[in-house]
Amino acid sequence: GALDVLAGRLPRAPAWLQSIGGEWLWRLAQEPSRWRRMMGLPTFLLRVLWRSARGRAVLLAAGLFVLGISAYGRALSGPFLWDDANVILGGPFIRDHRLGDLVGPDYFEKSLERTWRPLKSLWNMACGRVWGDQPLGWRASGLILHTAAGAAVGLMGGHLLGLSAGGMAFAAAIFVAHPVQS
């Protein structure tokens, strides 16, 4: 280990590799027998995190995000689809950025929506300001919002229906991964 390096038995990693935090990779290449011990580190980290409520929440949130990426990751690239061209690229509601229009009498005309969805329209206005006409930004932020909504569904299931932690995680996972939500 570190004593072997200090004693001069093993060379240190090159400076550039040390600067990016890759000395562990260098030592693994020098001593392949370390592989088994290093594989125990992620397991140890997961066990430590799982013991606290906050750690479980972090792991479950990360799991939901990975589930969302695996379900919808391929959709992150490519052009706008279906009504995106009308609502995002051609919608005056997104380009003009007037918050008063969210509650104004001409909401339906300007938003190109058939139902009153002020939070969705506010989200579209914010994304239009940040991402412009870049589909990747719109989709990535939508995926993050969708995953957060899935976590909220799980939490509401726990509070309103008395679901166990496993039931909450299952409800959130179904919401995140089920194609009817896309």
N, C-alpha and C positions, 0 to 999 in steps of 0.2 A: 504494500500500500504506500502510503505517504512516506513511511520510514525508508522504504527501498529507494525512493527518489532522493530523499535527503542523504542517504548513505552513498549515493552515486551508483547503486546497482542498476537502476533503470533511468533512462534519460527522460527529462520533462518534455511535454508537448511543445511544438513550435509556438512562438509568441503569438502569432496570428490566431492559432487555434485556442490558446489560452484566453485571448481577448474576447472571443465569442462564446466562451463557456464550454468549449468542446474538449477539454482535457480528459474528461471521462471516456470519450470515444477513442482518444489516443491510447489511454491505458488499457482499454478493452482490446484494441488491436495488438498491443504489446503482450497482453496476457489474456488469451481467449478463455482461459479457465474461469475468469471473473463473470462470464455470461450468466451462470446460474445465480450467483449472488446478486447481480444487478437486476435480474428479472424479479427478484423478491421485493425490490424497492417500490414499484407501482402498487403491488398488493398491500404492502405495509401502509402506504399513503392512503389507499382506499379504506383500509380498516380503521385508521386513525380518523379520517373524515366521517366515516359512517357512525362513529360512536357519539358524535354530537348532533343535536337537532339541526344546527346551522350547517354542519358538514353534509348531512343527508340532503338538506334543501339544495345545497350547491351541487351535489352529485346528481340529484334528480333534475335540476334545471339544465345541467350540462347534458344529461341523457336525453331530455326533451329536445334540446337544440340539435344534438346529433341525429335524433330520430327525424326531426324536421328537415335537416340537410339531406339525409339519406332518402327521404320520401320526395322532396321537391328540388334537390340540388341541381338536377339536370335542367330544370326550368329557369335557372338563374341567367342563362345565356340566351341569346336570340333576340329577335325584334319584338315589339309590342304586338299583342294579339287582340282579336275580337274588338271589343268596344274601346280598348286602350287608345287607339289612334284618335277616336272622337273625343273621349273624355280627357285624356292627358295632353295629346299634342294639339288638338283643335279646340279644347274647352276654354272659353274665355274666363270661366270661374277660377281656373288654376293659374292662368297667366296674369290676371288682374290683381289677385291677392287682397281683396277687400273683405275684412272680417265681418262687416255689417251685412254683407250679402248672405251670410249663414242664416240670418233670421229675417231677411227682407222679403217683401212680397213677390219678388221675381226670382226667388231661389231656384225653382224648378226649371225656369228658362235658362238661367246662367249656369247651373250645375250640370245640366243634361241628365239629371236623375229623375226617376219616376216616384221615388219615395224620399221622405225627408230624413236625411242622414247627416246631421251637422258635424258629428265627430269624424265620420269618414271623409266628409268634404274638407274639414280642417286638416286632416291627415294628408289629403291630396294636395291642398294648398302648400303645406310645409314641404312635402316631397318635391313638388314642382319648383319651389324656391331652392331647395338643396340640390336636387338631381337633374332638373331641367328635362331634357329629352333622352336621358340615358337609362335604358331599360334595366341594366344590372343594378343600379342604385335603388330604383323603385322596387324591384323584386327582392333584393336583399333586405331592405327595410321592412317590406311586407312580411317576409319570412320571420324576422325578429318579432314583429308585432303579433303574428299568428302564433308563434311559440309562447309568447307572453300570455296571450289569450288562453292558450291551452293550459298553462300553469294556473291561471285564474279559474278556469273551469274545475280543475282538480281541487283547488282550495275551497271553492264554493261548494263542491260536492261534499267535502269534509265538514264544513260548517253547517250547511243546510240539511244534508242527508245523513250526517254522522258516519261517513265512510271512514274506513281505516286508512292508514298511510298507503297501504298497497292498493286499496280501492281508489284513493285519490290519484295515485300515480297511473293506474289503469285508465281512469276517466280522462286524465290529461293526455295520455298517449293516444287514446282513441280519437280525441279531438284533433290532436296535431297531425296524426297520420292518415285519418280517413279521408278519402278523395272528395267526399261531398263538401268538405270545408274549403276546398281550393277555389 
